[in-house]
Amino acid sequence: MELTHLRRELAFDGSIALPGGAAEVTTICSGTGPLVDPDEERLSEIIARISIDPSSFPVYERRGDDQAFWLRTPTSTVEVRDQDERDRIIARRWRIDI
């Protein structure tokens, strides 16, 4: 994954003191707060849109003396436990004879 840019903007620079000492402060939305919540997005949905180039070789997760093989699908990542299935996927995806 490559981070291509980082959004950082200066929104304000200066004093927040009221001029002349005392003054009346009016609130946003007449003191009731916002009437509509902004649209929220689940972090998993944001992460799902990150574009990551596929590996050029099979990648395993080491678990003590064992290793796990994970397959990335368009919508999820699943562990492939069956050795024959794992061999078929590796042979098809990476053209490696096992």
MDAnalysis code that builds the backbone (N, CA, C; Angstrom):
import MDAnalysis as mda
import numpy as np

u = mda.Universe.empty(294, n_residues=98, atom_resindex=np.repeat(np.arange(98), 3), trajectory=True)
u.add_TopologyAttr("name", ["N", "CA", "C"] * 98)
u.add_TopologyAttr("resid", np.arange(1, 99))
u.add_TopologyAttr("resname", ["MET", "GLU", "LEU", "THR", "HIS", "LEU", "ARG", "ARG", "GLU", "LEU", "ALA", "PHE", "ASP", "GLY", "SER", "ILE", "ALA", "LEU", "PRO", "GLY", "GLY", "ALA", "ALA", "GLU", "VAL", "THR", "THR", "ILE", "CYS", "SER", "GLY", "THR", "GLY", "PRO", "LEU", "VAL", "ASP", "PRO", "ASP", "GLU", "GLU", "ARG", "LEU", "SER", "GLU", "ILE", "ILE", "ALA", "ARG", "ILE", "SER", "ILE", "ASP", "PRO", "SER", "SER", "PHE", "PRO", "VAL", "TYR", "GLU", "ARG", "ARG", "GLY", "ASP", "ASP", "GLN", "ALA", "PHE", "TRP", "LEU", "ARG", "THR", "PRO", "THR", "SER", "THR", "VAL", "GLU", "VAL", "ARG", "ASP", "GLN", "ASP", "GLU", "ARG", "ASP", "ARG", "ILE", "ILE", "ALA", "ARG", "ARG", "TRP", "ARG", "ILE", "ASP", "ILE"])
u.atoms.positions = np.array([
    [0.859, -1.157, 0.000],
    [0.000, 0.000, 0.000],
    [0.907, 1.223, 0.000],
    [0.549, 2.197, -0.808],
    [1.344, 3.409, -0.902],
    [0.485, 4.611, -0.538],
    [0.946, 5.403, 0.403],
    [0.249, 6.629, 0.777],
    [0.722, 7.711, -0.174],
    [-0.188, 8.208, -1.000],
    [0.204, 9.165, -2.031],
    [0.071, 10.607, -1.584],
    [-0.768, 10.881, -0.604],
    [-0.881, 12.247, -0.118],
    [-1.504, 12.248, 1.278],
    [-1.282, 13.306, 1.973],
    [-1.818, 13.460, 3.312],
    [-2.476, 14.823, 3.365],
    [-3.734, 14.863, 3.728],
    [-4.463, 16.118, 3.748],
    [-4.258, 16.814, 5.089],
    [-3.605, 17.944, 5.030],
    [-3.389, 18.754, 6.224],
    [-3.605, 20.194, 5.813],
    [-4.526, 20.854, 6.459],
    [-4.826, 22.236, 6.131],
    [-4.839, 23.065, 7.403],
    [-4.310, 24.268, 7.316],
    [-4.387, 25.208, 8.416],
    [-5.746, 25.876, 8.340],
    [-6.575, 25.663, 9.355],
    [-7.922, 26.231, 9.353],
    [-7.957, 27.598, 10.006],
    [-7.061, 27.840, 10.958],
    [-7.080, 29.112, 11.676],
    [-5.704, 29.386, 12.246],
    [-5.323, 30.638, 12.242],
    [-4.061, 31.044, 12.829],
    [-4.275, 32.396, 13.490],
    [-4.206, 32.465, 14.811],
    [-4.391, 33.736, 15.496],
    [-5.024, 33.541, 16.854],
    [-5.436, 34.640, 17.462],
    [-6.040, 34.623, 18.784],
    [-7.537, 34.351, 18.684],
    [-8.077, 33.649, 19.680],
    [-9.524, 33.425, 19.722],
    [-10.208, 34.325, 20.749],
    [-9.466, 35.281, 21.266],
    [-10.031, 36.204, 22.255],
    [-11.051, 37.129, 21.578],
    [-12.117, 37.466, 22.314],
    [-13.117, 38.397, 21.788],
    [-12.543, 39.803, 21.796],
    [-12.797, 40.563, 20.744],
    [-12.257, 41.920, 20.711],
    [-12.955, 42.811, 21.744],
    [-12.218, 43.675, 22.388],
    [-12.796, 44.626, 23.327],
    [-13.223, 44.024, 24.640],
    [-12.812, 42.857, 24.976],
    [-13.147, 42.271, 26.268],
    [-14.394, 41.431, 26.230],
    [-15.565, 41.991, 26.614],
    [-16.793, 41.202, 26.726],
    [-17.679, 41.438, 25.518],
    [-18.363, 40.390, 25.117],
    [-19.320, 40.480, 24.020],
    [-20.241, 39.278, 24.102],
    [-21.362, 39.350, 23.409],
    [-22.294, 38.227, 23.385],
    [-21.844, 37.245, 22.311],
    [-21.852, 35.997, 22.682],
    [-21.467, 34.947, 21.739],
    [-22.731, 34.237, 21.297],
    [-22.972, 34.187, 20.000],
    [-24.131, 33.454, 19.482],
    [-23.666, 32.072, 19.059],
    [-24.498, 31.110, 19.336],
    [-24.129, 29.727, 19.045],
    [-24.557, 29.330, 17.642],
    [-23.961, 28.287, 17.191],
    [-24.339, 27.723, 15.894],
    [-25.670, 26.996, 16.057],
    [-26.551, 27.089, 15.108],
    [-27.850, 26.408, 15.107],
    [-28.716, 26.842, 16.289],
    [-28.629, 28.077, 16.695],
    [-29.465, 28.636, 17.764],
    [-29.361, 27.872, 19.076],
    [-28.246, 27.297, 19.338],
    [-28.040, 26.594, 20.590],
    [-28.574, 25.173, 20.620],
    [-29.196, 24.711, 19.532],
    [-29.751, 23.355, 19.522],
    [-28.753, 22.323, 19.029],
    [-27.678, 22.764, 18.441],
    [-26.734, 21.834, 17.830],
    [-27.192, 21.504, 16.424],
    [-26.427, 20.739, 15.706],
    [-26.805, 20.400, 14.334],
    [-28.085, 19.571, 14.313],
    [-28.932, 19.817, 13.351],
    [-30.200, 19.095, 13.251],
    [-30.048, 17.771, 12.497],
    [-28.943, 17.624, 11.777],
    [-28.699, 16.405, 11.010],
    [-27.280, 15.945, 11.308],
    [-27.124, 14.667, 11.610],
    [-25.782, 14.125, 11.815],
    [-25.108, 13.931, 10.467],
    [-23.814, 14.153, 10.402],
    [-23.120, 13.905, 9.139],
    [-23.129, 12.414, 8.824],
    [-23.036, 12.095, 7.544],
    [-22.993, 10.693, 7.148],
    [-21.748, 10.052, 7.738],
    [-21.933, 8.923, 8.378],
    [-20.806, 8.201, 8.937],
    [-20.511, 7.014, 8.044],
    [-19.262, 6.632, 8.009],
    [-18.844, 5.525, 7.172],
    [-18.055, 4.556, 8.035],
    [-18.351, 3.285, 7.908],
    [-17.638, 2.274, 8.688],
    [-16.197, 2.193, 8.221],
    [-15.287, 2.044, 9.173],
    [-13.872, 1.944, 8.839],
    [-13.619, 0.774, 7.893],
    [-14.328, -0.326, 8.072],
    [-14.134, -1.489, 7.201],
    [-14.499, -1.167, 5.754],
    [-15.468, -0.273, 5.537],
    [-15.823, 0.112, 4.178],
    [-14.748, 0.996, 3.563],
    [-14.147, 1.842, 4.365],
    [-13.064, 2.690, 3.868],
    [-11.856, 1.829, 3.511],
    [-11.523, 0.899, 4.395],
    [-10.372, 0.030, 4.165],
    [-10.598, -0.839, 2.938],
    [-11.825, -1.283, 2.702],
    [-12.126, -2.136, 1.557],
    [-11.825, -1.432, 0.240],
    [-11.800, -0.116, 0.235],
    [-11.540, 0.612, -1.003],
    [-10.066, 0.890, -1.236],
    [-9.224, 0.549, -0.275],
    [-7.794, 0.759, -0.456],
    [-7.297, -0.222, -1.498],
    [-6.597, 0.276, -2.456],
    [-6.096, -0.572, -3.535],
    [-4.711, -1.095, -3.185],
    [-4.584, -2.405, -3.093],
    [-3.311, -3.042, -2.771],
    [-2.976, -4.013, -3.893],
    [-1.776, -3.867, -4.439],
    [-1.361, -4.774, -5.499],
    [-1.219, -6.186, -4.945],
    [-1.626, -7.200, -5.739],
    [-1.493, -8.583, -5.278],
    [-0.030, -8.981, -5.135],
    [0.214, -9.933, -4.254],
    [1.557, -10.442, -4.050],
    [2.002, -11.232, -5.280],
    [3.294, -11.214, -5.550],
    [3.824, -11.975, -6.691],
    [4.210, -13.398, -6.286],
    [3.912, -13.761, -5.037],
    [4.199, -15.106, -4.545],
    [3.225, -15.422, -3.410],
    [3.007, -16.711, -3.101],
    [2.101, -17.076, -2.005],
    [2.635, -16.551, -0.665],
    [1.736, -16.081, 0.186],
    [2.118, -15.549, 1.491],
    [1.430, -16.382, 2.569],
    [2.207, -16.803, 3.536],
    [1.690, -17.619, 4.627],
    [1.813, -16.864, 5.940],
    [0.919, -17.178, 6.864],
    [0.998, -16.657, 8.224],
    [1.568, -17.767, 9.100],
    [2.642, -17.487, 9.807],
    [3.246, -18.497, 10.662],
    [2.533, -18.506, 12.003],
    [2.148, -19.720, 12.426],
    [1.472, -19.933, 13.718],
    [2.227, -21.014, 14.463],
    [3.257, -20.622, 15.194],
    [4.086, -21.615, 15.868],
    [4.777, -22.473, 14.834],
    [4.525, -23.790, 14.857],
    [5.109, -24.699, 13.872],
    [4.237, -24.817, 12.624],
    [3.034, -24.273, 12.667],
    [2.112, -24.353, 11.531],
    [2.147, -23.061, 10.729],
    [1.559, -23.131, 9.553],
    [1.400, -21.929, 8.750],
    [0.005, -21.913, 8.141],
    [-0.548, -20.727, 8.021],
    [-1.889, -20.556, 7.462],
    [-1.760, -19.859, 6.118],
    [-2.611, -20.255, 5.184],
    [-2.646, -19.619, 3.861],
    [-3.978, -18.903, 3.728],
    [-3.932, -17.630, 3.341],
    [-5.127, -16.805, 3.219],
    [-5.338, -16.440, 1.761],
    [-6.581, -16.481, 1.324],
    [-6.943, -16.130, -0.041],
    [-7.782, -14.857, -0.022],
    [-7.362, -13.870, -0.796],
    [-8.107, -12.616, -0.891],
    [-9.147, -12.762, -1.980],
    [-10.408, -12.529, -1.625],
    [-11.504, -12.540, -2.591],
    [-11.918, -11.084, -2.812],
    [-12.799, -10.810, -3.764],
    [-13.207, -9.416, -3.978],
    [-13.827, -8.752, -2.750],
    [-14.421, -9.542, -1.858],
    [-15.111, -8.922, -0.721],
    [-14.581, -9.323, 0.646],
    [-13.634, -10.261, 0.698],
    [-13.146, -10.694, 2.005],
    [-11.815, -11.428, 1.858],
    [-11.323, -11.904, 2.977],
    [-10.124, -12.743, 3.006],
    [-10.478, -13.991, 3.791],
    [-10.207, -15.157, 3.198],
    [-10.580, -16.417, 3.841],
    [-9.352, -17.311, 3.981],
    [-9.315, -18.058, 5.074],
    [-8.229, -19.006, 5.262],
    [-8.549, -20.288, 4.495],
    [-7.565, -20.785, 3.746],
    [-7.727, -22.038, 3.007],
    [-7.001, -23.114, 3.798],
    [-7.772, -24.006, 4.410],
    [-7.188, -25.024, 5.284],
    [-6.888, -26.334, 4.541],
    [-7.673, -26.635, 3.531],
    [-7.495, -27.883, 2.803],
    [-6.241, -27.790, 1.911],
    [-5.292, -28.722, 2.116],
    [-4.027, -28.686, 1.389],
    [-4.217, -28.818, -0.113],
    [-5.123, -29.704, -0.572],
    [-5.355, -29.864, -2.012],
    [-5.912, -28.579, -2.626],
    [-6.841, -27.953, -1.920],
    [-7.417, -26.689, -2.397],
    [-6.340, -25.602, -2.444],
    [-5.527, -25.562, -1.409],
    [-4.420, -24.594, -1.355],
    [-3.477, -24.791, -2.545],
    [-3.120, -26.045, -2.837],
    [-2.220, -26.341, -3.960],
    [-2.840, -25.908, -5.292],
    [-4.142, -26.162, -5.467],
    [-4.822, -25.749, -6.712],
    [-4.808, -24.231, -6.876],
    [-5.092, -23.520, -5.786],
    [-5.115, -22.049, -5.843],
    [-3.732, -21.505, -6.171],
    [-2.705, -22.033, -5.514],
    [-1.336, -21.563, -5.750],
    [-0.903, -21.855, -7.175],
    [-1.198, -23.060, -7.660],
    [-0.829, -23.423, -9.032],
    [-1.538, -22.531, -10.047],
    [-2.795, -22.230, -9.801],
    [-3.566, -21.401, -10.740],
    [-3.150, -19.925, -10.653],
    [-2.995, -19.407, -9.455],
    [-2.726, -17.974, -9.286],
    [-1.280, -17.586, -9.592],
    [-0.326, -18.414, -9.123],
    [1.077, -18.059, -9.280],
    [1.816, -18.957, -10.268],
    [1.101, -19.879, -10.895],
    [1.703, -20.790, -11.872],
    [2.878, -21.557, -11.266],
    [2.681, -22.011, -10.033],
    [3.706, -22.778, -9.320],
    [3.205, -24.212, -9.179],
    [3.997, -25.157, -9.623],
    [3.644, -26.571, -9.437],
    [4.065, -27.012, -8.054],
    [3.109, -27.585, -7.324],
    [3.399, -28.041, -5.965],
    [3.277, -29.542, -5.904],
])
